[in-house]
Amino acid sequence: MIGNFTLGCDSSDVGSACPELLETTDARSEDGRSETQEIVGINPRFPCDDLVCIATNGDAGYCSKKCRSDDACPSAVECRTVQAIGEFASDQFCAWRRCEEDDDCGDSDDYCCRDANNSDPINEVRLCGFRDSNECS
């Protein structure tokens, strides 16, 4: 270890909760669930390394970062366009990967396939997530 840094480690807060995103948008429905729209926000209030939060596939807001390829994101996350129009239409961000089973999420010690927090019960969405969350079965 050199100073506060460990060589060979790349820590990231991508996927960590960012409830502040929904506080700054109209993304909540009357029952408090996130709508299925894709949201990107950049704000110094966000508790994220890159000050970027996104909400995708009806999932609650979470930390993200800009990327150019999947290699720039953790294994359970893909690099993709989140918003088709608007200020961030030409940008790609690390977003939770859609999945059918845990194997789709890469490192099974860290990630699992789970139901999206606030997905529409008619159009169920399963996304990768942190294994240590209460959402993994």
Secondary structure by P-SEA (a helix, b strand, c coil): ccccccccbbbbccccccaaaaaaccccccccccccbbbbbbbccccccccbbbbcccccbbbbbbbcccccccccccccccccccccccccccccccccccccccccccbbbbccccccccbbbbbbccccccccc
